[in-house]
């Protein structure tokens, strides 16, 4: 990831927003009020070749049934903010964007690029009662529906059940048990935990937010003021430092190195996303478990891995679950009728194929229809995951884990969204103030208290730049 200073990136964000607002007000590009041509452009962040191919198959069926033509374009998540602002400036916004994470939805909303009325109408047509209520709440600004929530992934803590049993340790479902296990099992050439510390990776920020939410640490308080230097957050930084620096692998740890270390049997715990589950089951040749026992028994690691879906810190009132909800976004200039038909199809007849592309990381947030309330949830459990080998979710993992993943969507929490600070959340995902503070702390440059203060100062400055 290319690093830029906070000032340069925040300034770019503000200029892009101003430019887009001015040009959109009088651009001569397509708009929903022009004569419809029944042809729409859809950008999808599910841009890996196999997923693009799977999406095209669904679109082909939709085109035949609806008479609407769809131009599908794959875009990278990291490039979307720049691409969408460039398209807005040129008056050539796509009609629909798929698999948009919450922070990016809020950024587009803050820049006036969304047709929220159409999104609201689609949810009402599909019936709100068929959606997970928490997913609807997290993708709304009060009564304003920002997008149509599609699916979710969860951050999870995985651990070696066999090593925990040998040491007589409890499952690491709170700060105390995780810290105790990390210290106890940090021995014999094996780290206590694999935890991200890369200052340039949003994964580090996500990993910290997972632990922070468990301790009641929030990005902002109820008044919308930055709160990363609160006692709860300072304690969260201290716990993260203890885990990552004292009991993790030396050097900068990334999304790839944390997984590689755990898969090699060289760490006892790891924080990762639910996208791990197909790899853990040995279904991808490019990311196979490589522990010594795995050579003779490819399923050893999956069989001996426990999964914690929510943690609780000493300052937290209840266990908390971090995750991401992706949505279908309708742009301000979309051809509304065709776009509505397309999204309703993708959330109806095409839904099982959409989340079935990667069910381990696309947990449906619409569980069924009014006539069949659990049809999509059951289809998800039966979905086949993997790349080089294929196996259904319900065969690869116990039903109790699948239950917790589904339940986790309802208990998912996120920084800033319910406090109306979604635009700030989107900006922090670009600036990465917390990841930078974590990197400095775990490399010994800052104490946990200093890291909390620095992150809070950076978020405060970023918030002011957005006003």
C-alpha positions in Angstrom: 0.0 0.0 0.0 1.4 3.4 -0.9 1.9 5.6 2.2 1.0 9.3 2.1 0.9 11.8 4.9 -2.3 12.5 6.8 -2.4 16.1 5.5 -2.0 15.2 1.8 -4.6 12.4 1.9 -7.1 14.4 3.9 -6.7 17.4 1.6 -7.2 15.1 -1.4 -10.4 13.7 0.1 -11.8 17.2 0.8 -10.9 18.5 -2.7 -12.4 15.4 -4.3 -15.6 15.8 -2.4 -15.9 19.5 -3.4 -15.1 18.7 -7.0 -17.7 15.9 -7.1 -20.4 18.0 -5.5 -19.9 20.8 -8.1 -19.7 18.7 -11.1 -22.6 16.4 -10.2 -24.8 19.3 -9.7 -24.6 20.1 -13.4 -22.9 17.2 -15.2 -24.3 16.1 -18.5 -23.7 12.4 -17.9 -26.5 9.8 -17.5 -29.1 10.3 -14.8 -32.1 8.5 -13.5 -34.3 11.2 -14.9 -33.3 10.6 -18.6 -35.0 8.2 -20.9 -34.1 4.7 -19.7 -32.3 2.5 -22.1 -32.5 -0.7 -19.9 -28.7 -0.9 -19.9 -26.8 -0.5 -16.6 -23.2 -0.5 -15.6 -22.4 -2.5 -12.5 -19.1 -2.3 -10.7 -18.3 -5.2 -8.4 -15.5 -5.4 -5.8 -15.8 -9.2 -6.0 -13.2 -8.9 -8.7 -11.2 -12.1 -8.5 -11.5 -14.0 -11.8 -13.6 -17.0 -10.4 -16.0 -14.6 -8.7 -16.4 -12.4 -11.7 -17.1 -15.6 -13.8 -19.7 -16.7 -11.2 -21.3 -13.2 -11.2 -21.5 -13.2 -15.0 -23.5 -16.4 -14.9 -26.0 -14.9 -12.6 -26.2 -11.8 -14.7 -26.7 -13.8 -17.8 -29.9 -15.3 -16.3 -31.0 -11.9 -15.1 -30.6 -10.4 -18.6 -32.6 -13.1 -20.2 -35.5 -12.8 -17.7 -35.6 -9.0 -17.4 -34.5 -7.7 -20.8 -32.0 -5.4 -19.0 -28.4 -5.4 -20.3 -25.6 -5.3 -17.7 -22.1 -4.2 -18.2 -20.0 -5.8 -15.4 -16.8 -4.2 -14.3 -14.5 -5.5 -11.6 -12.9 -2.9 -9.3 -10.4 -3.3 -6.5 -11.5 -2.2 -3.0 -8.4 -0.1 -2.4 -9.0 1.8 -5.7 -12.7 2.4 -5.4 -12.6 5.8 -3.6 -10.4 7.3 -6.3 -12.2 5.6 -9.2 -15.6 6.7 -7.9 -14.5 10.3 -7.5 -13.0 10.3 -11.0 -16.1 8.8 -12.5 -18.2 11.5 -10.7 -16.0 14.3 -12.0 -16.4 12.9 -15.5 -20.2 12.5 -15.2 -19.8 8.7 -15.8 -20.8 7.1 -12.5 -21.8 3.4 -12.7 -25.4 2.7 -11.9 -24.8 0.1 -9.2 -21.8 -1.0 -7.1 -21.6 -4.3 -5.4 -19.8 -5.7 -2.4 -19.2 -2.2 -1.0 -17.9 -2.1 2.7 -19.6 0.2 5.2 -16.9 2.8 5.3 -17.0 3.3 1.5 -20.8 3.4 1.5 -20.6 6.2 4.0 -17.9 8.0 2.0 -20.1 8.0 -1.1 -23.1 9.1 1.0 -21.1 12.0 2.5 -20.1 13.1 -1.0 -23.7 13.0 -2.3 -23.1 10.2 -4.7 -25.9 7.8 -3.6 -29.6 7.4 -4.4 -30.8 6.5 -1.0 -34.4 6.6 -1.9 -34.0 3.8 -4.4 -32.1 1.7 -1.9 -34.9 2.3 0.7 -37.5 1.3 -1.8 -35.6 -2.0 -2.7 -35.4 -3.0 0.9 -39.1 -2.3 1.4 -40.0 -4.3 -1.7 -37.9 -7.2 -0.4 -39.5 -6.7 3.0 -37.3 -5.5 5.9 -38.4 -8.3 8.1 -36.4 -10.8 5.9 -33.1 -9.0 6.7 -31.0 -9.1 9.7 -32.0 -6.1 11.7 -28.5 -5.2 12.8 -27.3 -5.3 9.2 -30.1 -2.8 8.3 -29.1 -0.6 11.3 -25.4 -0.5 10.5 -26.1 0.5 6.9 -28.4 3.4 7.7 -28.0 7.0 8.8 -31.0 7.1 11.1 -34.0 6.8 8.9 -31.9 7.1 5.7 -31.1 3.8 4.0 -27.6 4.1 2.5 -27.5 0.8 0.5 -29.0 -2.6 0.3 -27.0 -4.9 2.8 -25.9 -8.1 1.1 -23.6 -10.2 3.1 -21.1 -10.1 5.9 -17.8 -11.5 7.2 -16.7 -11.7 10.8 -13.4 -11.3 12.6 -12.6 -14.4 14.6 -10.0 -15.6 17.0 -8.8 -19.1 16.2 -6.8 -21.2 18.7 -5.1 -24.6 19.0 -7.6 -26.7 21.0 -5.1 -29.5 21.5 -2.4 -27.2 22.9 -5.0 -25.5 25.2 -6.2 -28.8 26.5 -2.7 -30.0 27.2 -2.0 -26.9 29.2 -5.3 -26.9 31.0 -6.3 -23.5 29.5 -9.8 -22.2 29.0 -11.0 -21.0 25.5 -9.6 -17.5 24.9 -13.0 -15.7 24.9 -11.9 -12.8 27.1 -8.8 -10.6 27.7 -7.7 -12.5 30.8 -7.9 -16.0 29.2 -6.3 -14.8 25.9 -3.4 -13.0 27.8 -2.8 -16.0 30.0 -2.8 -18.4 27.0 -0.4 -16.2 25.0 2.1 -16.1 27.9 1.7 -19.8 28.7 2.0 -21.1 25.2 4.8 -18.7 24.1 7.4 -21.5 24.4 9.2 -24.2 22.5 9.7 -22.2 19.3 6.0 -21.4 19.1 4.5 -17.9 19.5 1.6 -17.3 21.8 -0.4 -15.5 19.1 -0.2 -14.2 15.6 -1.5 -10.6 15.5 -1.2 -8.0 12.8 1.1 -5.0 13.4 1.6 -3.7 9.9 1.1 0.1 10.0 0.2 0.3 6.3 -2.6 -2.4 6.4 -6.2 -1.8 7.2 -6.2 -5.4 8.6 -4.1 -4.2 11.6 -6.8 -1.5 12.3 -9.5 -4.1 12.0 -7.7 -6.5 14.3 -7.4 -3.8 16.9 -11.0 -2.7 16.6 -12.0 -6.3 17.3 -10.2 -6.3 20.6 -11.1 -2.7 21.3 -14.8 -3.2 20.9 -14.6 -6.1 23.3 -13.3 -3.7 25.9 -15.9 -1.0 25.3 -13.3 1.2 23.5 -15.0 3.4 20.9 -13.6 5.6 18.1 -15.8 8.4 19.2 -18.1 9.1 22.2 -21.9 9.6 21.9 -21.3 13.3 21.2 -19.1 12.3 18.2 -15.9 13.4 19.8 -12.8 11.2 19.3 -12.3 8.9 22.3 -9.3 6.7 21.6 -7.5 8.1 24.6 -10.3 6.9 27.0 -9.3 4.5 29.8 -11.0 1.6 28.0 -9.0 2.3 24.9 -5.7 2.8 26.7 -6.3 -0.7 28.3 -7.1 -2.1 24.8 -3.8 -0.7 23.5 -2.0 -2.2 26.4 -3.5 -5.6 25.9 -2.7 -5.5 22.2 0.9 -4.6 22.9 1.2 -7.4 25.4 -0.2 -9.9 22.9 1.6 -8.7 19.8 4.9 -7.5 21.0 5.5 -9.7 24.0 4.0 -13.0 22.7 3.9 -12.6 18.9 6.5 -13.1 16.2 9.2 -10.4 15.9 9.0 -7.9 13.1 6.1 -6.5 11.3 3.2 -8.9 11.0 0.7 -8.7 8.1 -2.4 -10.4 7.0 -0.3 -12.9 5.1 2.4 -13.6 7.8 -0.1 -14.1 10.6 -1.9 -16.8 8.6 1.4 -18.4 7.5 2.7 -18.6 11.0 -0.5 -20.2 12.4 -0.7 -22.6 9.4 2.9 -23.6 10.0 2.0 -24.6 13.6 4.2 -21.9 14.9 1.6 -19.9 16.9 -1.1 -20.9 19.3 -3.7 -18.3 18.4 -4.5 -15.9 15.6 -7.0 -13.1 14.9 -8.2 -13.3 11.3 -11.4 -13.1 9.3 -13.9 -15.8 8.5 -12.4 -15.9 5.0 -9.9 -18.2 6.7 -12.2 -21.1 6.9 -11.8 -22.6 3.4 -8.0 -22.3 3.7 -8.0 -23.8 7.1 -9.9 -26.8 5.8 -7.2 -27.4 3.2 -9.4 -26.4 0.2 -6.9 -24.0 -1.4 -3.6 -25.2 -2.7 -2.0 -21.8 -2.5 -2.7 -21.5 1.2 -2.5 -25.0 2.7 -1.8 -25.6 6.4 1.8 -26.7 6.6 2.2 -27.7 10.3 4.4 -30.9 10.8 1.3 -32.9 11.6 -0.5 -31.6 8.5 1.9 -33.4 6.1 0.4 -36.8 7.1 -3.0 -35.5 8.1 -4.2 -32.5 5.9 -7.2 -32.0 8.2 -5.2 -31.9 11.4 -5.1 -28.2 11.9 -8.8 -27.7 11.1 -9.8 -30.5 13.5 -7.6 -29.1 16.3 -8.6 -25.4 15.8 -11.2 -23.8 18.0 -13.0 -20.6 17.0 -14.0 -17.7 19.2 -16.5 -15.3 17.5 -16.8 -12.7 20.3 -14.5 -11.4 23.0 -15.0 -9.5 26.3 -12.6 -7.2 27.9 -12.5 -6.1 31.6 -14.1 -2.7 30.7 -16.6 -4.1 28.3 -20.2 -4.6 29.3 -20.7 -7.7 27.1 -18.9 -9.7 24.5 -18.5 -7.9 21.2 -18.1 -9.0 17.6 -16.3 -7.0 14.8 -17.1 -7.7 11.2 -17.9 -6.1 7.9 -21.2 -5.8 6.0 -21.0 -5.2 2.3 -23.9 -3.7 0.3 -25.3 -3.0 -3.1 -25.1 0.8 -3.6 -27.3 2.7 -6.1 -25.5 5.8 -7.4 -27.1 9.2 -7.7 -27.3 9.1 -11.6 -28.4 5.5 -11.8 -31.2 4.3 -14.1 -33.4 3.5 -11.2 -35.9 1.0 -12.6 -33.3 -1.3 -14.2 -31.0 -0.9 -11.2 -33.8 -1.9 -8.8 -34.7 -4.9 -10.8 -31.0 -6.0 -10.9 -30.5 -5.7 -7.1 -33.7 -7.4 -6.3 -32.7 -10.2 -8.5 -29.3 -10.5 -6.9 -31.0 -10.5 -3.4 -33.6 -13.0 -4.6 -33.2 -15.5 -7.4 -29.5 -14.9 -7.7 -28.7 -14.6 -4.0 -27.6 -18.1 -3.3 -25.1 -17.9 -6.2 -23.8 -14.5 -5.0 -23.0 -15.6 -1.5 -22.1 -19.1 -2.6 -19.0 -17.7 -4.4 -17.2 -17.5 -1.1 -19.7 -18.6 1.7 -17.0 -18.5 4.4 -16.8 -14.7 3.9 -20.2 -14.0 2.6 -22.7 -14.8 5.4 -26.1 -13.8 4.1 -27.8 -10.9 5.9 -31.1 -11.7 4.2 -32.1 -15.0 5.8 -35.0 -15.9 3.5 -38.2 -14.6 2.0 -41.6 -13.8 3.6 -42.9 -17.2 2.4 -39.7 -19.1 3.3 -38.0 -17.3 6.1 -34.8 -19.4 6.4 -34.3 -20.5 2.8 -31.1 -18.4 2.2 -29.6 -19.3 5.6 -30.1 -23.0 4.8 -28.7 -22.5 1.3 -25.6 -20.8 2.8 -25.0 -23.8 5.2 -25.1 -26.1 2.2 -22.9 -23.8 0.0 -19.7 -25.4 -1.3 -16.5 -23.5 -0.5 -12.9 -23.9 -1.7 -10.8 -23.5 -4.8 -8.8 -26.7 -5.6 -10.9 -28.9 -3.4 -14.6 -28.3 -2.7 -16.6 -29.1 0.4 -19.9 -27.7 1.8 -19.8 -25.5 4.9 -21.9 -27.9 6.9 -19.6 -30.8 6.1 -16.4 -29.0 6.8 -17.4 -27.4 10.1 -19.8 -28.3 13.0 -23.2 -26.8 13.0 -22.5 -25.0 16.3 -19.8 -22.9 14.6 -22.1 -22.1 11.7 -24.7 -21.1 14.2 -22.3 -18.7 15.9 -21.3 -17.1 12.6 -24.9 -16.4 11.7 -25.6 -15.1 15.2 -22.5 -13.0 15.0 -24.0 -10.8 12.3 -26.7 -9.8 14.7 -24.2 -9.0 17.4 -21.7 -7.2 15.2 -20.6 -3.8 16.3 -18.5 -1.1 14.5 -16.8 2.1 15.5 -18.5 5.3 14.7 -21.5 4.2 12.6 -24.2 4.4 15.2 -22.8 7.7 16.3 -23.3 9.2 12.8 -19.6 9.2 12.1 -19.5 6.9 9.1 -17.7 9.4 6.9 -14.9 9.6 9.5 -14.8 5.8 9.6 -14.3 5.7 5.9 -11.6 8.3 6.1 -9.7 6.4 8.9 -9.7 3.3 6.7 -7.7 5.3 4.2 -5.5 7.2 6.6 -5.0 4.3 9.1 -4.2 6.3 12.2 -4.8 3.4 14.5 -2.7 1.0 12.4 0.2 3.5 12.4 -0.1 3.9 16.2 -0.1 0.1 16.6 2.9 -0.3 14.4 4.9 2.3 16.4 3.8 0.8 19.7 4.6 -2.8 18.9 8.0 -1.8 17.5 8.8 -0.2 20.8 8.6 3.5 19.6 5.6 4.3 21.7 4.1 3.1 25.0 0.5 2.0 24.9 -0.7 5.2 26.5 1.3 7.2 23.9 -0.1 5.1 21.1 -3.6 5.9 22.3 -2.9 9.6 22.5 -1.3 9.7 19.1 -4.2 7.8 17.4 -6.7 10.1 19.1 -4.8 13.2 17.9 -4.7 11.9 14.4 -8.4 11.0 14.4 -9.2 14.5 15.8 -7.2 16.2 13.0 -8.8 14.0 10.4 -12.3 14.8 11.7 -11.6 18.5 11.5 -10.3 18.2 7.9 -13.6 16.7 6.9 -15.8 19.4 8.3 
